[in-house]
Amino acid sequence: MEDDPELEMLRQKRMAEMQQAQQRQAQQQEQAKQAEAQKQSILRQIMVPEARDRLANVKLANPQLAANVENQVIRLYQSGRLNGPITDPMLREILQSMVPQQREIHIERR
């Protein structure tokens, strides 16, 4: 049974589209990997090892918070508002300022 030329053309077109999509995805992954490597390089330059360790622990427990802190620290660095490397106490202050304060709720019995 002969294949329909139109059907074969559609198959080839679909295959080409899938290959292009794969190439775009691979390119996006490579760009994301490069951006992450650049971000980690900057963090190594501006943070002392203890602060980086603390941030790694935060990343395990709360990845979104860690990403926000990383972005905030990099913005501070790029704007020139950092006076020296970020120490562990400085990082704790940044973390405390970014974590919403929880109110204590007291329930009294009557």
N, CA, C and O of each residue as an XYZ file, in Angstrom:
440
protein
N       0.843     -1.175      0.000
C       0.000      0.000      0.000
C       0.888      1.239      0.000
O       1.796      1.361      0.823
N       0.632      2.122     -0.893
C       1.431      3.328     -1.027
C       0.990      4.370     -0.018
O      -0.198      4.529      0.261
N       2.002      5.098      0.538
C       1.679      6.192      1.459
C       1.197      7.386      0.666
O       1.662      7.660     -0.440
N       0.298      8.054      1.235
C      -0.225      9.278      0.644
C       0.866     10.346      0.721
O       1.385     10.588      1.810
N       1.235     10.996     -0.385
C       2.303     12.007     -0.348
C       1.976     13.164      0.613
O       2.870     13.710      1.260
N       0.727     13.519      0.696
C       0.330     14.607      1.593
C       0.524     14.194      3.055
O       0.976     14.990      3.878
N       0.180     12.950      3.364
C       0.361     12.433      4.717
C       1.850     12.379      5.068
O       2.245     12.740      6.177
N       2.651     11.936      4.137
C       4.099     11.878      4.364
C       4.677     13.281      4.582
O       5.551     13.468      5.428
N       4.195     14.251      3.829
C       4.658     15.618      3.990
C       4.283     16.147      5.384
O       5.078     16.835      6.024
N       3.078     15.823      5.842
C       2.641     16.239      7.170
C       3.504     15.586      8.249
O       3.853     16.230      9.238
N       3.844     14.329      8.065
C       4.708     13.628      9.023
C       6.079     14.294      9.104
O       6.607     14.521     10.193
N       6.649     14.604      7.939
C       7.961     15.239      7.911
C       7.915     16.630      8.550
O       8.833     17.030      9.266
N       6.834     17.353      8.277
C       6.687     18.683      8.851
C       6.591     18.584     10.376
O       7.215     19.362     11.096
N       5.811     17.628     10.853
C       5.646     17.428     12.298
C       6.976     17.010     12.936
O       7.309     17.470     14.029
N       7.722     16.157     12.273
C       9.015     15.715     12.789
C       9.976     16.894     12.881
O      10.716     17.019     13.858
N       9.969     17.754     11.874
C      10.835     18.941     11.882
C      10.440     19.876     13.029
O      11.310     20.435     13.697
N       9.140     20.048     13.260
C       8.667     20.889     14.358
C       9.110     20.326     15.703
O       9.512     21.079     16.590
N       9.039     19.015     15.857
C       9.450     18.382     17.111
C      10.952     18.558     17.340
O      11.388     18.808     18.464
N      11.736     18.429     16.278
C      13.183     18.606     16.403
C      13.526     20.049     16.776
O      14.415     20.291     17.592
N      12.825     20.993     16.181
C      13.048     22.396     16.524
C      12.677     22.673     17.976
O      13.373     23.414     18.670
N      11.587     22.081     18.426
C      11.166     22.259     19.818
C      12.206     21.685     20.769
O      12.502     22.282     21.804
N      12.761     20.529     20.420
C      13.803     19.924     21.252
C      15.044     20.806     21.291
O      15.665     20.969     22.342
N      15.402     21.372     20.147
C      16.565     22.249     20.086
C      16.353     23.502     20.933
O      17.257     23.942     21.643
N      15.143     24.077     20.852
C      14.837     25.261     21.662
C      14.900     24.927     23.151
O      15.430     25.704     23.945
N      14.360     23.772     23.525
C      14.371     23.361     24.923
C      15.803     23.151     25.418
O      16.151     23.574     26.520
N      16.621     22.504     24.608
C      18.017     22.287     24.984
C      18.747     23.620     25.124
O      19.571     23.791     26.023
N      18.448     24.549     24.247
C      19.065     25.872     24.295
C      18.640     26.618     25.566
O      19.461     27.267     26.214
N      17.362     26.522     25.913
C      16.867     27.175     27.128
C      17.503     26.560     28.369
O      17.848     27.275     29.310
N      17.658     25.243     28.375
C      18.287     24.584     29.513
C      19.738     25.015     29.655
O      20.222     25.227     30.767
N      20.424     25.142     28.544
C      21.823     25.571     28.571
C      21.929     27.004     29.088
O      22.822     27.316     29.877
N      21.027     27.871     28.649
C      21.036     29.254     29.121
C      20.742     29.313     30.617
O      21.373     30.085     31.339
N      19.798     28.512     31.087
C      19.471     28.482     32.513
C      20.664     27.977     33.319
O      20.958     28.494     34.396
N      21.349     26.963     32.790
C      22.523     26.415     33.467
C      23.633     27.466     33.555
O      24.286     27.596     34.590
N      23.843     28.212     32.474
C      24.863     29.257     32.473
C      24.509     30.377     33.448
O      25.380     30.890     34.152
N      23.233     30.754     33.489
C      22.800     31.811     34.402
C      22.998     31.372     35.851
O      23.442     32.160     36.685
N      22.671     30.123     36.149
C      22.852     29.597     37.503
C      24.327     29.553     37.873
O      24.691     29.892     38.999
N      25.176     29.144     36.946
C      26.618     29.108     37.212
C      27.155     30.512     37.471
O      27.991     30.706     38.354
N      26.682     31.481     36.713
C      27.112     32.865     36.903
C      26.643     33.379     38.264
O      27.389     34.061     38.966
N      25.403     33.047     38.633
C      24.868     33.468     39.927
C      25.674     32.864     41.071
O      26.000     33.556     42.035
N      25.995     31.577     40.965
C      26.778     30.914     42.016
C      28.189     31.502     42.102
O      28.751     31.608     43.192
N      28.753     31.878     40.974
C      30.081     32.492     40.956
C      30.058     33.827     41.706
O      30.959     34.115     42.495
N      29.044     34.625     41.463
C      28.910     35.909     42.153
C      28.731     35.677     43.650
O      29.345     36.367     44.463
N      27.890     34.706     44.017
C      27.649     34.425     45.435
C      28.936     33.966     46.126
O      29.177     34.321     47.280
N      29.760     33.182     45.429
C      31.038     32.748     46.015
C      31.954     33.940     46.273
O      32.716     33.946     47.240
N      31.879     34.938     45.414
C      32.724     36.121     45.558
C      32.276     37.007     46.719
O      33.114     37.607     47.392
N      30.977     37.097     46.960
C      30.474     38.098     47.911
C      30.023     37.513     49.241
O      29.610     38.260     50.127
N      30.092     36.191     49.404
C      29.652     35.573     50.662
C      30.788     34.756     51.270
O      31.536     34.085     50.560
N      30.903     34.825     52.599
C      31.883     33.983     53.286
C      31.352     32.549     53.292
O      30.145     32.348     53.150
N      32.219     31.552     53.452
C      31.778     30.152     53.386
C      30.637     29.801     54.358
O      29.740     29.036     54.006
N      30.671     30.359     55.578
C      29.610     30.046     56.545
C      28.256     30.541     56.046
O      27.246     29.856     56.211
N      28.227     31.708     55.445
C      26.976     32.255     54.915
C      26.483     31.408     53.736
O      25.285     31.161     53.597
N      27.415     30.971     52.896
C      27.010     30.105     51.771
C      26.452     28.781     52.287
O      25.490     28.252     51.730
N      27.055     28.245     53.349
C      26.544     26.996     53.933
C      25.125     27.200     54.475
O      24.241     26.370     54.265
N      24.929     28.314     55.170
C      23.589     28.594     55.709
C      22.580     28.712     54.570
O      21.476     28.173     54.652
N      22.959     29.412     53.521
C      22.057     29.580     52.384
C      21.753     28.234     51.726
O      20.630     27.999     51.279
N      22.742     27.359     51.666
C      22.514     26.014     51.108
C      21.513     25.252     51.971
O      20.665     24.536     51.438
N      21.594     25.392     53.294
C      20.639     24.739     54.183
C      19.238     25.309     54.000
O      18.251     24.572     54.007
N      19.160     26.619     53.837
C      17.861     27.255     53.604
C      17.277     26.744     52.290
O      16.074     26.506     52.183
N      18.148     26.579     51.288
C      17.687     26.114     49.973
C      17.054     24.717     50.068
O      16.089     24.413     49.367
N      17.609     23.883     50.938
C      17.039     22.550     51.122
C      15.653     22.624     51.758
O      14.745     21.889     51.369
N      15.496     23.509     52.730
C      14.227     23.609     53.453
C      13.199     24.453     52.714
O      12.008     24.141     52.723
N      13.664     25.525     52.074
C      12.737     26.452     51.428
C      13.392     27.032     50.174
O      13.961     28.123     50.223
N      13.319     26.316     49.055
C      13.998     26.755     47.827
C      13.572     28.147     47.342
O      14.397     28.907     46.834
N      12.294     28.477     47.498
C      11.811     29.779     47.026
C      12.423     30.912     47.842
O      12.838     31.927     47.284
N      12.479     30.740     49.157
C      13.090     31.750     50.014
C      14.570     31.915     49.665
O      15.066     33.038     49.572
N      15.265     30.812     49.474
C      16.692     30.869     49.135
C      16.900     31.601     47.808
O      17.826     32.403     47.686
N      16.064     31.339     46.833
C      16.182     32.019     45.541
C      15.943     33.516     45.710
O      16.641     34.327     45.100
N      14.963     33.890     46.534
C      14.701     35.309     46.776
C      15.892     35.974     47.458
O      16.267     37.093     47.109
N      16.485     35.284     48.432
C      17.643     35.826     49.136
C      18.823     35.962     48.175
O      19.511     36.982     48.182
N      19.058     34.951     47.356
C      20.155     35.021     46.382
C      19.975     36.225     45.464
O      20.921     36.973     45.217
N      18.763     36.407     44.963
C      18.505     37.534     44.061
C      18.694     38.867     44.783
O      19.248     39.810     44.219
N      18.232     38.941     46.033
C      18.377     40.168     46.813
C      19.851     40.490     47.047
O      20.269     41.636     46.887
N      20.634     39.490     47.423
C      22.062     39.683     47.689
C      22.780     40.130     46.418
O      23.631     41.019     46.463
N      22.441     39.519     45.295
C      23.077     39.898     44.029
C      22.693     41.323     43.644
O      23.528     42.074     43.141
N      21.430     41.703     43.877
C      21.016     43.082     43.592
C      21.800     44.076     44.462
O      22.238     45.121     43.980
N      21.972     43.741     45.744
C      22.755     44.605     46.640
C      24.178     44.757     46.120
O      24.735     45.855     46.110
N      24.753     43.649     45.691
C      26.128     43.660     45.164
C      26.216     44.517     43.901
O      27.110     45.353     43.766
N      25.284     44.299     42.989
C      25.338     44.998     41.708
C      25.057     46.491     41.856
O      25.521     47.295     41.048
N      24.299     46.860     42.885
C      24.012     48.284     43.092
C      25.110     48.968     43.895
O      25.068     50.182     44.093
N      26.101     48.195     44.362
C      27.220     48.765     45.092
C      26.920     49.067     46.550
O      27.648     49.833     47.181
N      25.869     48.484     47.094
C      25.486     48.772     48.478
C      26.088     47.801     49.482
O      25.743     47.850     50.663
N      26.976     46.924     49.044
C      27.642     45.998     49.964
C      28.999     46.554     50.355
O      29.781     46.984     49.508
N      29.262     46.536     51.650
C      30.569     46.953     52.155
C      31.303     45.708     52.611
O      31.283     45.379     53.797
N      31.941     45.020     51.705
C      32.653     43.797     52.048
C      31.772     42.573     51.864
O      30.619     42.680     51.446
N      32.325     41.409     52.179
C      31.574     40.159     51.963
C      30.428     40.002     52.966
O      30.449     40.566     54.060
N      29.435     39.221     52.559
C      28.292     38.947     53.429
C      28.685     37.843     54.397
O      29.080     36.748     53.997
N      28.567     38.158     55.670
C      28.901     37.187     56.711
C      27.645     36.446     57.125
O      26.538     36.790     56.710
N      27.827     35.422     57.951
C      26.687     34.643     58.423
C      25.690     35.508     59.201
O      24.489     35.401     58.952
N      26.137     36.368     60.140
C      25.167     37.231     60.829
C      24.412     38.171     59.874
O      23.222     38.426     60.062
N      25.100     38.675     58.865
C      24.430     39.535     57.887
C      23.371     38.752     57.124
O      22.276     39.255     56.873
N      23.706     37.514     56.754
C      22.745     36.686     56.030
C      21.537     36.384     56.903
O      20.405     36.382     56.419
N      21.769     36.130     58.187
C      20.645     35.880     59.101
C      19.719     37.093     59.160
O      18.498     36.941     59.191
N      20.295     38.293     59.175
C      19.469     39.505     59.173
C      18.638     39.592     57.891
O      17.453     39.924     57.930
N      19.265     39.295     56.771
C      18.544     39.326     55.488
C      17.414     38.300     55.507
O      16.295     38.589     55.083
N      17.717     37.106     56.000
C      16.686     36.064     56.070
C      15.534     36.504     56.966
O      14.370     36.327     56.609
N      15.848     37.073     58.123
C      14.791     37.509     59.035
C      13.942     38.598     58.415
O      12.733     38.649     58.643
N      14.558     39.468     57.636
C      13.779     40.541     57.016
C      12.885     40.016     55.895
O      11.883     40.644     55.554
N      13.241     38.876     55.324
C      12.464     38.346     54.199
C      11.398     37.340     54.627
O      10.454     37.072     53.884
N      11.554     36.787     55.826
C      10.568     35.821     56.303
C       9.447     36.601     56.961
O       9.700     37.425     57.841
N       8.221     36.355     56.552
C       7.117     37.087     57.176
C       7.063     36.786     58.673
O       7.177     35.638     59.102
N       6.889     37.831     59.435
C       6.814     37.659     60.885
C       5.482     37.001     61.248
O       4.417     37.420     60.792
N       5.568     35.985     62.061
C       4.361     35.288     62.488
C       3.877     35.907     63.785
O       4.657     36.172     64.700
N       2.600     36.127     63.841
C       2.031     36.684     65.059
C       1.735     35.541     66.019
O       1.329     34.450     65.621
N       1.952     35.828     67.284
C       1.604     34.841     68.285
C       0.132     34.977     68.596
O      -0.379     36.086     68.757
N      -0.537     33.866     68.680
C      -1.963     33.880     68.969
C      -2.154     33.273     70.353
O      -1.758     32.137     70.611
N      -2.761     34.042     71.225
C      -3.037     33.560     72.570
C      -4.533     33.343     72.716
O      -5.332     34.244     72.464
N      -4.893     32.162     73.119
C      -6.303     31.863     73.338
C      -6.516     31.777     74.839
O      -5.874     30.990     75.535
N      -7.427     32.600     75.317
C      -7.704     32.613     76.757
C      -9.014     31.898     77.000
O      -9.974     32.039     76.242
N      -9.035     31.127     78.075
C     -10.292     30.474     78.468
C     -11.052     31.390     79.409
O     -10.457     32.107     80.215
N     -12.344     31.360     79.300
C     -13.186     32.187     80.183
C     -13.945     31.335     81.121
O     -14.707     31.847     81.941
